[in-house]
């Protein structure tokens, strides 16, 4: 059972009184005719001709100011705020007293009346009648706007603890309009990505979230068990292998926007459950995908922010194509002084790192691929601020990509970077079933059984490939990271409505 504080107990007492008087504190129906913005727009459109605008509004009470025979109230709905003007002449003395006594900040109210403009010039609702729509038992975190001498406004809010905001997103949204705007922008981002791909003749599809095998990425899966089938199942870590099966079935351009799940660490840019966009494009290669990517992200930036120039922290990012292109080997060499092509074994590369970068601390048990990832993350990635494509990756860290003709150790792969972190990943996809089987086997030999980089041998996927898969280019992007950049947020928690958190302990 919940333990109520003193303020909550006062509100619970009001709730009892309301019910004793036959007032329904949580009625089934509301009869709103206008949002706040619609009502204001209708009033302003007819104001010059003194057209009376009658409307019924509904929203949450955000401020109350009783003043004798008057009460000034601000309510907030999905469109914004509006003032309610309650006067004893219209609502009656008893009803005004009832309002002042029984209504609290946070309550939802329905108010009927006519629009007006106060002496102070504020468009308001002259209330003739009202009713309670929902009683707020727990007070919302208070906020206060203070106007400075220079005219600027500073908002002081009690809900500024990142942990509490993430755990109680409902309260965060209720008191912080900028948070609501962040998630409106996120929704606009997803819509813009979908529109762009639809307009380029891609078909949106849905693939299984619950899979008998996991694959398509280097990550540790979440495991569950299907009782009826009597087998372990996995939450997907990627859409890739299922989407490429569709290419075998002559669906030439496919994409999916959905959730992936990876049983890995939590950081400012990682959440175990995240939104991914992947597409696969028959008869295209990584260079064509690269061009489409910069067009798509530029389009999304413009749709969400109104410009291809986006402020992110101290940087102004320019997403307008073409983006900078850097060959991976050359980029690591310039950033770290180490030429990865000269060190063909894990031992040799480890020794080179210790010699050239004595302050670095790679894991001596790492594979060559992981050591290359270490160099990338430690030295090159942090300096890739403006949108940049890093291309041509070593084969040993890209088991699903096609090798560059004449260079079997390097694959046609690129990653897009912005603001110092990876945004997307793409390949000219491997479509040779024999080569693919060999690479799966190599992965099994190179990694321990419980290593997150290990790929299980997906016999069904290999069978699909043996039917014949067209040459194709594939792409994957974390939508949450792009949302961070386009909303100038520096933690993935801020663009996730309900991020993964440790279980909260409640009192008995």
C-alpha positions in Angstrom: 0.0 0.0 0.0 1.1 3.5 -0.8 2.2 5.8 2.0 0.7 9.3 1.5 2.4 12.5 2.6 0.6 15.4 4.3 -0.3 17.1 1.0 -1.6 13.9 -0.5 -3.7 13.3 2.6 -5.3 16.7 2.2 -6.2 16.0 -1.4 -7.6 12.6 -0.4 -9.8 14.3 2.1 -11.1 16.6 -0.6 -11.8 13.5 -2.8 -13.9 12.0 0.0 -15.8 15.3 0.4 -16.5 15.5 -3.3 -17.9 11.9 -3.4 -19.9 12.6 -0.3 -21.5 15.6 -2.2 -22.2 13.4 -5.2 -19.5 14.9 -7.4 -17.8 12.4 -9.6 -14.0 13.2 -9.4 -13.2 11.0 -12.4 -16.1 11.3 -14.9 -16.3 9.0 -17.9 -17.0 11.7 -20.5 -15.4 15.1 -21.4 -17.0 17.4 -23.9 -14.1 19.6 -25.2 -14.9 21.5 -28.3 -11.6 23.4 -28.8 -8.0 23.1 -27.8 -6.4 26.2 -26.3 -4.7 27.1 -29.6 -7.9 26.6 -31.6 -9.9 28.7 -29.2 -7.4 31.6 -29.3 -7.2 31.4 -33.1 -11.0 31.5 -33.4 -11.2 34.5 -31.1 -8.4 36.5 -32.8 -10.0 35.8 -36.2 -13.3 37.3 -35.2 -12.1 39.9 -32.7 -12.2 42.8 -35.1 -15.8 42.1 -35.8 -16.7 41.4 -32.2 -17.7 37.8 -33.0 -18.5 35.9 -29.9 -16.6 32.6 -29.6 -18.2 30.0 -27.4 -16.1 26.9 -26.5 -15.5 24.2 -24.0 -11.9 23.7 -23.0 -10.2 21.0 -21.1 -6.8 20.8 -19.5 -4.6 20.5 -16.4 -4.5 23.4 -13.9 -1.0 24.8 -13.8 -1.6 28.0 -11.8 -4.4 29.4 -9.6 -4.7 32.9 -8.2 -7.9 33.7 -6.2 -8.6 37.4 -5.9 -11.8 38.3 -4.0 -14.7 37.7 -6.3 -12.4 36.5 -9.1 -10.1 33.6 -9.8 -7.4 33.5 -12.4 -6.5 30.1 -13.6 -4.0 28.8 -16.2 -4.7 25.4 -17.7 -2.5 23.5 -20.1 -3.4 21.1 -22.8 -1.5 19.5 -25.7 -1.5 22.7 -27.7 -0.3 25.1 -25.0 -1.6 27.3 -22.1 -4.7 29.5 -21.7 -6.1 31.6 -18.9 -9.5 30.9 -17.4 -11.3 33.9 -15.8 -13.8 32.9 -13.2 -16.0 35.7 -11.8 -18.7 35.4 -9.1 -21.2 37.3 -11.4 -21.2 34.3 -13.9 -20.5 31.2 -11.9 -22.1 32.3 -8.6 -20.7 32.7 -5.2 -21.2 29.1 -4.1 -19.6 27.7 -7.2 -16.6 30.1 -7.0 -16.1 29.1 -3.4 -16.4 25.4 -4.3 -13.7 25.9 -7.0 -11.3 27.7 -4.7 -11.7 25.1 -2.0 -11.8 21.8 -3.9 -9.6 22.3 -7.0 -5.8 22.0 -6.8 -2.8 22.5 -9.1 -2.6 19.4 -11.3 -6.3 18.8 -11.5 -7.9 18.3 -14.9 -10.8 20.7 -15.5 -13.5 21.3 -18.2 -14.5 24.9 -18.6 -17.3 26.3 -20.8 -17.7 30.0 -21.6 -16.8 32.7 -24.1 -13.4 34.0 -25.2 -12.3 37.4 -24.2 -9.2 39.6 -23.9 -8.3 40.9 -20.4 -7.2 44.5 -19.6 -3.7 43.2 -19.6 -4.2 42.0 -23.2 -4.2 38.3 -22.6 -6.7 36.2 -24.5 -8.6 34.2 -21.9 -11.7 32.1 -21.4 -14.6 33.9 -19.5 -15.9 30.8 -17.7 -19.7 30.3 -17.3 -19.5 26.7 -16.0 -16.9 24.1 -15.1 -16.5 20.5 -13.9 -13.7 18.4 -12.5 -12.4 15.8 -15.0 -9.7 14.2 -12.8 -8.5 14.9 -9.3 -4.7 15.0 -8.8 -3.8 13.3 -5.6 0.0 13.7 -5.8 1.1 17.3 -6.4 3.1 17.9 -9.6 6.7 19.2 -9.1 6.4 23.0 -8.9 7.9 25.3 -11.4 8.3 29.0 -11.3 9.1 31.5 -14.1 11.1 34.5 -12.9 11.6 37.5 -15.2 15.1 39.1 -14.9 16.0 42.8 -15.2 17.0 42.3 -18.8 13.6 40.8 -19.7 14.8 37.2 -19.9 12.9 34.5 -18.1 14.4 31.8 -16.0 12.4 28.7 -15.1 13.0 27.3 -11.7 11.7 23.7 -11.4 12.0 21.1 -8.7 12.0 18.3 -11.3 15.6 18.7 -12.5 17.2 15.5 -11.2 18.0 13.4 -14.3 17.3 10.1 -12.4 13.8 11.2 -11.2 13.0 12.7 -14.6 13.8 9.4 -16.3 11.9 7.3 -13.8 8.9 9.6 -13.7 8.7 10.7 -17.3 5.0 11.3 -16.9 5.7 14.0 -14.3 8.6 15.3 -16.4 6.4 15.7 -19.5 3.6 17.3 -17.4 5.7 20.1 -16.1 8.3 20.6 -18.8 7.0 21.8 -22.2 10.5 21.5 -23.7 10.5 17.8 -22.9 7.2 17.4 -24.7 8.7 19.2 -27.7 11.7 16.8 -27.7 9.4 13.9 -28.2 7.3 15.6 -30.8 10.6 16.2 -32.7 11.5 12.5 -32.3 8.1 11.5 -33.7 8.7 13.9 -36.6 12.1 12.3 -37.2 10.7 8.8 -37.5 8.0 10.1 -39.8 10.5 11.9 -42.0 12.7 8.7 -42.3 9.6 6.7 -43.3 8.5 9.3 -45.8 11.9 9.5 -47.4 12.2 5.7 -47.9 8.6 5.4 -49.1 9.2 8.1 -51.6 12.3 6.2 -52.9 10.2 3.1 -53.5 11.2 1.1 -50.4 8.7 -1.3 -48.9 8.2 -1.1 -45.2 8.0 -4.6 -43.6 7.9 -6.3 -40.2 10.2 -9.1 -39.2 10.2 -11.3 -36.1 11.2 -9.8 -32.8 11.3 -13.2 -31.1 13.8 -15.4 -33.0 15.1 -19.0 -32.8 18.6 -17.7 -33.6 20.1 -14.3 -33.2 22.5 -12.6 -35.7 23.2 -9.7 -37.9 25.2 -7.8 -35.3 28.0 -8.2 -32.8 26.0 -8.2 -29.5 24.8 -10.4 -26.7 21.1 -11.3 -26.9 18.3 -11.5 -24.3 17.3 -15.1 -24.0 13.8 -16.4 -23.1 12.0 -19.7 -23.5 8.9 -20.6 -25.5 7.0 -23.2 -23.4 4.8 -24.6 -26.2 7.6 -25.0 -28.7 9.9 -26.2 -25.9 12.9 -24.2 -27.1 14.9 -21.1 -26.2 14.2 -17.9 -28.1 16.0 -14.7 -28.5 14.9 -11.1 -28.7 16.4 -9.8 -32.0 19.6 -7.9 -32.0 19.2 -6.9 -35.6 16.7 -7.1 -38.5 19.5 -7.9 -41.0 19.2 -11.6 -41.7 15.4 -11.6 -42.0 15.4 -8.5 -44.2 18.0 -10.1 -46.6 15.8 -13.2 -46.8 13.2 -10.9 -48.4 15.7 -10.0 -51.2 15.8 -13.7 -52.0 12.0 -13.5 -52.4 12.3 -10.7 -55.0 11.4 -7.8 -52.7 14.1 -5.5 -54.0 13.9 -2.5 -51.6 12.8 -3.2 -48.0 13.1 -1.4 -44.7 12.0 -1.7 -41.1 11.9 0.8 -38.3 11.5 -1.0 -35.0 13.0 -2.2 -31.7 16.2 -4.1 -31.2 17.4 -5.6 -27.9 21.0 -6.0 -26.9 22.0 -7.4 -23.5 24.9 -5.0 -23.0 26.0 -2.0 -21.0 24.1 1.3 -20.5 25.8 4.6 -21.3 25.0 8.0 -22.6 24.7 6.5 -26.1 23.5 2.9 -25.3 20.2 1.5 -24.1 19.5 -2.2 -24.1 16.2 -1.5 -26.0 16.5 0.9 -28.9 15.0 2.0 -32.2 16.8 0.9 -35.3 16.3 1.7 -39.0 17.6 -0.9 -41.5 17.1 -1.0 -45.2 18.4 -3.4 -48.0 18.6 -2.4 -51.6 19.0 -4.9 -54.4 21.5 -4.1 -57.1 23.1 -1.3 -55.1 26.5 -1.2 -53.5 27.9 0.7 -50.5 28.7 3.8 -52.5 25.1 4.1 -53.7 23.9 3.5 -50.1 26.4 6.2 -48.9 24.8 8.8 -51.2 21.3 7.8 -50.2 22.2 8.0 -46.5 23.5 11.6 -46.7 20.4 12.6 -48.6 18.1 10.8 -46.1 19.7 12.2 -43.0 19.9 15.7 -44.5 16.2 15.5 -45.4 15.3 14.4 -41.8 17.4 17.2 -40.3 15.5 19.8 -42.4 12.1 18.3 -41.5 12.8 18.2 -37.8 14.8 21.4 -37.3 14.0 23.5 -40.4 17.6 23.5 -41.6 20.5 21.2 -42.6 22.6 23.2 -40.1 22.0 21.8 -36.6 23.4 23.0 -33.2 24.8 20.3 -31.1 26.5 21.5 -27.9 29.3 23.8 -29.0 29.2 22.6 -32.6 27.2 23.6 -35.6 26.8 20.5 -37.7 26.2 20.7 -41.4 24.3 17.7 -42.8 24.0 19.0 -46.4 25.6 16.6 -48.9 28.2 15.7 -49.7 29.6 14.5 -46.3 33.4 14.1 -45.8 34.8 10.7 -46.7 37.8 9.2 -44.9 39.3 5.8 -45.7 39.5 3.9 -42.4 43.1 2.8 -42.6 44.3 6.3 -43.5 42.1 7.8 -40.7 43.5 5.5 -38.0 47.0 6.1 -39.2 46.6 9.9 -39.1 44.9 9.8 -35.6 47.1 7.2 -33.9 50.3 6.8 -36.0 49.5 3.1 -36.5 49.1 1.5 -40.0 46.8 -1.5 -39.3 47.6 -3.0 -42.7 51.2 -3.6 -41.5 50.1 -5.6 -38.5 48.3 -8.7 -39.7 47.9 -10.6 -36.4 46.4 -9.6 -33.0 49.8 -9.9 -31.3 51.6 -7.7 -33.8 48.9 -5.0 -33.7 48.8 -5.1 -29.9 52.6 -4.6 -29.8 52.4 -1.7 -32.2 49.7 0.0 -30.1 51.9 -0.3 -26.9 54.9 1.0 -28.8 53.2 3.9 -30.6 50.6 4.8 -27.9 52.2 3.7 -24.5 49.4 5.4 -22.6 46.7 3.2 -24.3 45.3 0.2 -22.5 43.8 -2.4 -25.0 42.9 -5.8 -23.7 45.9 -8.1 -24.5 43.5 -11.0 -25.2 41.6 -9.1 -27.9 41.3 -10.3 -31.4 42.8 -8.2 -34.2 39.3 -7.0 -35.0 38.7 -5.8 -31.5 42.1 -4.1 -31.4 41.1 -2.2 -34.6 37.8 -1.2 -32.9 39.9 0.0 -29.9 42.0 2.2 -32.1 38.9 3.6 -33.9 37.1 4.4 -30.6 40.1 5.7 -28.8 41.8 7.9 -31.4 39.7 8.5 -34.5 36.0 8.5 -33.5 36.3 11.4 -31.0 37.6 13.8 -33.7 34.9 13.0 -36.3 32.6 15.9 -35.4 31.1 17.0 -38.8 29.1 14.3 -40.6 31.8 11.9 -42.0 31.8 8.5 -43.8 34.6 6.2 -42.7 34.9 3.5 -45.3 36.7 0.3 -46.3 36.9 -1.9 -43.2 39.0 -4.9 -42.4 37.3 -8.2 -43.2 37.9 -9.6 -39.7 35.4 -7.1 -38.1 32.8 -7.3 -40.9 31.6 -10.9 -41.4 28.6 -10.0 -43.5 30.2 -7.6 -46.0 31.7 -8.2 -49.5 35.4 -7.9 -50.0 36.8 -5.2 -52.3 37.7 -6.8 -55.6 41.4 -7.7 -55.6 41.7 -7.2 -51.8 40.2 -10.1 -49.8 41.2 -8.6 -46.5 39.2 -5.4 -46.9 35.4 -5.1 -47.3 33.1 -2.6 -48.8 31.7 -1.1 -45.6 31.2 2.4 -44.2 30.1 3.9 -41.0 28.7 7.4 -40.6 30.0 9.5 -37.8 28.7 12.7 -36.3 29.5 14.6 -33.1 32.1 12.0 -32.2 30.0 8.9 -32.3 28.8 6.3 -34.8 25.5 7.1 -36.4 25.1 4.4 -39.0 26.7 1.3 -40.5 26.4 -0.1 -44.1 27.8 -2.7 -46.4 27.9 -4.0 -49.9 26.3 -7.2 -48.6 27.8 -10.6 -48.9 25.6 -12.7 -51.2 27.9 -15.8 -51.8 26.5 -18.6 -49.6 29.7 -20.5 -49.6 31.8 -17.5 -48.6 29.1 -16.7 -46.0 29.3 -20.2 -44.5 33.0 -20.0 -44.3 32.9 -16.7 -42.5 30.4 -18.0 -40.0 32.8 -20.9 -39.3 35.7 -18.4 -38.9 33.7 -16.4 -36.4 33.1 -19.6 -34.4 36.8 -20.4 -34.3 38.0 -16.9 -33.5 35.7 -16.2 -30.5 34.9 -18.0 -27.2 31.5 -19.6 -27.0 30.1 -16.9 -24.7 31.7 -14.0 -26.5 29.3 -11.3 -27.6 30.9 -11.1 -31.0 30.2 -14.8 -31.8 27.7 -15.5 -34.5 25.6 -18.7 -34.4 25.6 -20.6 -37.7 22.2 -19.8 -39.2 21.5 -22.8 -41.5 18.1 -21.4 -42.6 19.8 -18.1 -43.7 22.4 -20.0 -45.6 19.7 -22.1 -47.3 17.9 -18.9 -48.3 21.2 -17.6 -49.8 21.6 -20.8 -51.8 18.4 -20.1 -53.6 20.2 -17.0 -54.9 20.4 -13.5 -53.4 20.9 -10.5 -55.7 23.9 -8.1 -55.1 22.7 -5.5 -52.6 23.6 -2.8 -50.2 22.4 -2.8 -46.6 22.2 0.0 -44.0 21.5 0.3 -40.3 21.1 3.4 -38.1 20.2 4.0 -34.5 17.3 6.3 -34.6 17.8 7.3 -30.9 21.3 8.7 -31.6 20.1 10.8 -34.5 17.3 12.0 -32.3 19.9 13.1 -29.8 21.8 15.1 -32.4 18.7 16.8 -33.9 17.3 17.8 -30.4 20.7 18.8 -28.9 20.5 16.2 -26.2 23.7 14.6 -24.9 22.3 11.5 -23.3 20.2 8.8 -24.9 18.0 8.8 -21.8 16.7 12.3 -22.8 15.2 11.0 -26.1 13.7 7.8 -24.7 10.4 8.1 -23.0 11.2 5.2 -20.7 14.9 4.3 -20.6 16.2 1.2 -19.0 16.9 1.8 -15.3 17.6 -0.3 -12.2 14.5 -1.6 -10.5 13.1 1.0 -8.1 12.7 -0.1 -4.5 9.4 0.9 -3.0 8.6 0.9 0.7 6.5 -1.8 2.1 
